[in-house]
Every structure is written in C-alpha cells, then in structure tokens.
Amino acid sequence: PAARAGEAAASAAADGRLPGAGDLRGVDWSDAAAVLREQLRWQPAADRALQGDRRRAAAEWRRWACDAAAGSAGMAHAWANRPNRVEASACEWRDGVPLTLPDELGRAYADYWGEAWRRPEASTAPMASAWAALCAQGGRERAAWSPVDVGALRAAFGQLAGTRGVGLDGWHPRELLALHDDALGALAALLCEVERAGIWPATALLNRAVLLPKSGGGSRVIGIAATLARAWQIIRLPAVRAWEQQHTQPWDMARRGASALEAATLRAARAEAARLRGEEVVCVLWDLSRFFCTVLPGLLVAAARQWRYPAAHLRLALLTHFAPRCFDLGGDLGVVREPVAVRNGLLAGLTDSVALTRLLLRGAFGEVAQALARPSPCRADMTVYVDDVGLLVVGPKAALPAAARRAALLAGSALLRVRGLVSPKSVIVASRRALGRGVAAALRQQLGISVRLAAAARDLGVAFGGGRRRVVEVTTRRLVKAGLRARRASRIAAAAPAGRRLATTGVRPQAMWGIEAYGAAPRTAARLRSMLLGVYVQAPLRGRCSAFLAAFYLDQRDPVFAAPAACVKSFLGMWHAAGAELRAVIRGAWPAVVRRHSPAVQWRRVAGPISAAYAAWRTFGWAAVTPDLVIDPGGARYVLEGATAGVAATAALWRTAAP
C-alpha cells in the first residue's frame, strides 16, 4: 500500500495536480486528499511499530543498566562519568589542516613528542663513566637479592590481572597467570638471567605510548611496558620502597601516607593564619611542563650515585623507560608501526616512575629546604608533589619582599638544575600586587623564568586565595560536574535499583573533593543533598527535599552533616600532624577568627581551613574556645590533645548532630 501511495503521489505530481510541479493554481486538492487518506490508513500500524521499537529499546536499556550496575558497577561509573564533550582523539591539526590517517598522525605525534624526548643536552657521553660505576655497584647489590621464584612471579601477575592496558608483547597478565608452574618457572629463570646480564630481551624493549586528553586541552603520555618488565618492577618494588623510606623528605608530599589535598590544605591554613595575624603572604605555585618527558638520564645516574639508589634496579629501570615507544592511536587505528627513539624522558604510569622523579628532586630541593629553614624574620615553607612545587613565604611587611625574592630564586634555581620546563600555568598569588610584581621581576631578570600574577589560583585541585577570601569558583565547577553525573546516575537507578549507589560512589566524591579545606556553606550543602537524593528518587528535587528523605536514604552520608564533619576531621588531622611552630601560629590567629564570626557564623567571611573548621563547629552548636578545646551543646569539654581525643570529639559530634 505504501508503494501504491507513492506511485499515486508521483503520478499526481507529474500531472501537475500536487505541489512541486511549479504552479499551485492548477492543483486538484481532492486527489491530494485521497493520497493522504491512503497514507493515513497505515499510520496506526506505523505508530504501533514505533511503540514496539521504543519498548524494545527500553527493555534493552534496562538490561544494560542492570548489567552495568552489577558487581563493582564499573560500566555504570564509566557511563555516568564520561566527559560531557567528546574529544576527537584521533585527529590532530597542523597548519590548519586536519590529520586523520594513521601514518599522518604517527608522524605528527613523533615530531611533537620527539622534540621533548630528544633534548640536545641529553648526550650520553658525560655519563659513560658514571654508568660503568653504577653497573659495578649493581652487581654487588644484586648478590643480596633473593632469586625470582614462581610464587613471586605469580603474585606479580595477580596484581596486574585487573589491568586493561597490554604492552606491545601482547601478553595479558591473566594469560600468564593461567600457566602451569613449570612454565612460570621458566619465566622466573629468564628474569634471573636478565638481572645477571643487566639487559632485557628485545621483545621487552618496546613500550606502548597512550595519549590521554587533558580537561584543559592537550594530552599527556602514559606508558605501558611489556608484561614481563612490569612484573619484574612489582617483584623488586620492596627495594625501592626501602630506599624511599630512608630518603623521602618532609617536603615531599607524594610520599606514602600523604596526599595532594593535605599539602594544599596545609598551605592554605598557613596563609590564612598569617593574614589573620596581620602579616603579608607571597605564594609561588610552579607547574612543570611535560616533567616526565624532560628527565635526563645523566642527572638520574648522578643522583643515584649520590643518594645510593639501588643500582641494580636503576639499570634495568632506565633500559625500560628509555626503550623506543610506539604511539597507540586508539580505537580501530591501532598502534603506529614506526617506533620513536628517545634519549630522555621517563614513562609516566609505571610502578617506579614517581620513585625515579623523587630521586631526581632529592638533591636540588633538599638544598633549598635547608636554606629556607635558616632563622629569619619571615617563614618559608616548600612542598613538592611530583611535578607541582609550592612555595609559601609569610612575614612582616618590611622584611617580606626581600625574603620572598630570595626564596623564589632558590626554588627557581633548583628547577633549572633538574632541567625543568616551567609551564605557563605557574602563578604568583600575593597579599599585595606590588609584592607579586617584585618576585616576578626577580625571576624574569635573574633566571629568565616568566611567572604570571593572579588574585587566586588552583593549588593541587583546591582553590587558593592567599588567605584573603574563600574562592568558590572551583567548588562551583565541581558541583556542575556532579550535577551532570547525578542526572546520568538517576537514569541508571530508574532502570536498575542497584544503580542508586552511584550517588555515594560517583556523585558524592566529585562534589565533596576540597570541601575538607574550605567547608561548604549551608546552601551549597543543601544543593548537594538534593543531587544525591535525586539519584535515589529519580527526580530533580531542586532544593526542596525533606530531612526525612535525607535521613532515610543518606543517613551519615547526608552532605548537610557530612560536609562540616569532614572539615572538622581534616582540621583535627592537620592539628595533630602540625609541629609546635604551626600550632603556635594557629593558636595565635584563633581570637581573630572568633571575632570575625561573632555573634553568628558568616560563611562569606570564611577565608581558609582555620575559619572553616570554626564555622563547622558552630554549625553543630559546639563552641570552639581554642583550636584544641571545644565544648559540646551539653557543656562537656574536649581537650584535643593526642590521637584519640579527636576521635572521641568526632564521635560525640555525630551523636549530637547527625540525623
């Protein structure tokens, strides 16, 4: 019937009786109505077919949602957390021309990254003698290692069994894990021979280079070595951990047990305390561009001899990191067949990558830390988190300009010693613009380093305002992303009730990151509560959610209570970890915080972690007399001295405030 209707319409159009023949004055509308009636006869069948398609699509979506939310809900998290904007990863622009063919992309990537991987100063001639000495030292150390056996190899493959990426050797760890002990014994004997000879087989000397897009544009390279090399790194990791435990410094915030959030919170607290005491603040936040790619092997070998890094490990590790690399274009494009030779640059993503950067920075920044620790009217504090260096200088108005310039020049000289490339994202935040201009001019004139000025900056994912004000732009962007995740998670939860846990495992971590440092105003906490409840009830609540629903679904995860509690817990952890000097500074600044928030808490006047913790105590009805003395609504006093006192106060806080 549809074919006959189409033939009738075509015939009518050819006779000039339907629109489209050019002249509408001769249209016979009665014939057109007949054609339309013929088409409408079959419209109910078409509607039923469309409804059937929709029902099948809905059923397929429900099946997928149930499968995605099952187990660890990995597929559900990936779908809810996917970027809002799709990046064309398999496309590069050169001189206004898009490159999409694999060979063109391979050449473009090789030209761009090869420039960083083959720096002119990466000549191997100066390190020949140091390398020979290192190899001799490695032979003596290797004798103390226990031979690789089947148990150690099976345990290493077990740790790698959950990985997605596979090296260019093509062996997945799960495949090798399924081998018989006799076959694993042969592989263990091979690794023992590799350690004795100090060289890898040719199949292990080729790395896969994967490009990951950055949120702010550009990409970073993550390396995937051969499976045998990755297993060996895990087996010999205890030797690296022993060296790190002995040589890791307090300023190294990438050490075990520390975190980026801890470093940013500590810096913000120091800046806020200085401003509350009437002192000036200058903070230089350095970001190194392509730091892993610019590491020179000669500097690593020299640092290994100076700080007695395990030479037997370093030799095989350097051979792995500096092996040729093939770019993985992703999708169906596969791997570029032509490898890129490198003379410098560590591969990020390997087991020992951070340990090798710690070895490189140990000497240069260790000297800077010693120089900054000398007695001075101004206090300088430096932290290093892999490739992010933060320098904070506080002190009296008269003495601070010279001290800030001196400290910035010391840190800048250390960056030049390790051949670091300062990124344009590096900023200076100062309490007065003239202070920042003086530091920037000294760096530019004496070291040739350009650093821009800013009123606020992003410090390790947390906003930093120099102790003057609470910067909410970063929190706002996180809430926007969390809202997008919440809407996607609610779609999954509507089809699969198990998807409700995405509210606490996906949405909540996105929104709550950084709240420990600056807290959350009641309006912000209520907005986050609405997001989480929207996933449970599958409807946008727009802030009009009841406390009953929050108590029923969220319990102690309710952001209205969890956000201030997280702020208090973070402050207590910082207080117990702080030294006597920082405790005295915070205790001296506490009266100014109390005056600023009397008689009522004003969240718009919260400037950092100290005032955020005070506002959080007051939110629950507690009185924070001093940083280490709080009184609950019933009059009970808690002296926050010792590790267990904070635990008792936090437990009492939940008993009096949680729903």
Number of C-alpha atoms within 10 A of each C-alpha: 10 11 8 12 16 14 13 17 19 13 13 19 17 12 12 18 21 22 16 11 14 10 11 12 10 13 18 14 12 10 15 18 11 14 18 13 13 17 15 12 12 12 12 10 11 12 11 11 12 12 12 12 12 12 12 12 12 13 13 12 16 18 13 17 23 20 16 21 23 15 10 9 18 12 16 23 20 12 14 22 19 12 13 10 7 7 12 9 15 17 15 16 11 9 5 7 8 12 17 16 12 18 14 15 21 22 16 16 19 21 13 10 16 18 14 20 24 19 17 10 11 20 14 13 8 10 17 12 9 14 19 11 14 22 16 12 16 21 16 12 14 16 11 8 12 9 15 20 17 19 12 17 22 22 15 20 24 16 13 19 15 11 11 8 15 16 20 21 16 10 13 20 23 15 10 19 18 12 12 10 14 10 13 19 18 13 18 23 16 16 22 17 15 14 22 14 11 16 15 18 12 8 11 20 20 25 27 25 26 20 19 13 14 10 10 6 8 10 14 17 19 17 23 23 27 22 22 25 21 21 24 23 19 20 18 17 14 11 13 18 15 12 16 18 11 8 15 19 18 14 18 22 22 21 19 11 6 13 14 19 19 18 23 22 26 21 24 27 25 24 29 27 27 25 20 22 17 13 18 25 30 27 29 26 21 25 22 19 17 19 22 25 23 23 25 24 22 20 17 21 23 17 19 20 16 12 14 14 23 19 23 23 21 20 18 19 21 18 16 23 26 20 23 18 26 23 24 21 20 13 9 7 14 11 19 22 13 14 18 23 16 21 23 27 22 29 27 19 13 20 16 23 16 20 18 23 17 22 24 23 21 19 16 19 25 17 14 19 20 9 13 21 12 9 8 11 12 21 20 22 17 23 24 22 19 21 20 18 23 23 20 25 26 27 23 16 13 12 14 21 22 13 22 28 20 16 23 23 21 19 23 20 19 19 19 14 15 19 15 21 16 20 16 13 14 22 24 25 24 28 20 12 14 11 21 26 17 14 26 22 16 18 21 13 10 11 13 11 18 17 23 14 18 14 17 20 22 17 23 21 14 24 23 29 25 30 26 21 15 21 23 15 12 15 22 13 12 18 21 13 17 25 22 18 26 30 20 20 28 27 19 27 26 18 19 20 15 18 24 25 17 25 23 15 12 20 28 23 13 19 22 21 14 24 21 24 28 30 27 28 21 16 11 18 23 19 20 27 27 24 29 33 25 24 29 23 15 19 15 17 17 13 17 11 17 12 13 11 15 21 14 11 15 19 15 17 17 26 26 23 23 19 24 28 25 22 25 27 18 19 24 23 13 19 20 16 12 14 10 10 8 17 17 11 16 22 14 17 22 21 15 14 20 19 10 16 17 9 8 12 18 13 18 10 16 27 26 29 30 26 29 28 27 27 30 26 21 17 19 18 16 22 19 21 14 17 21 17 13 20 17 19 14 9 10 10 16 17 14 20 13 9 12 10 15 22 14 12 21 16 11 15 20 15 10 14 15 17 15
